[in-house]
Amino acid sequence: MLFNIAKVHPTLPNMVVDNKIGPMLAVREVANLLHVHSNTVRRWSDRGLIRAYRITHRGDRRFKVEDIGQLLADMNANRGNPQAVVNING
C-alpha cells in the first residue's frame, strides 16, 4: 500500500533551500501523522530512525515528507515495529 501524505496533510508548509527541498514537517506534525508523542519523534530522530534537518539558531527539527512516507512503509512491512526499521545511519 502506497502512503499518500498529501491526503493526510493537504496543507503542508513548503520549505525550500536551493530549490532542492520540498515540503517539510515539524515534530508535532510528524507525531500527529504517526500517532505518537512528539518526544518519540525526537527520540527516533536521535537514534537515526528518521532523518531530521535542523533549522534556525535553536536547532528546530524538520522532516522531509518522503522520509516519513518511507518510515511508514518500513513500519508497515515490519508490522508497525519502529525498532525493526533500518537505521538511516547504516
Secondary structure as UniProt FT lines:
FT   HELIX           5..8
FT   TURN            10..11
FT   TURN            18..19
FT   STRAND          23..26
FT   HELIX           27..34
FT   HELIX           38..47
FT   STRAND          53..55
FT   TURN            56..59
FT   STRAND          60..64
FT   HELIX           65..77
FT   TURN            78..80
FT   HELIX           82..84
FT   TURN            88..89
//
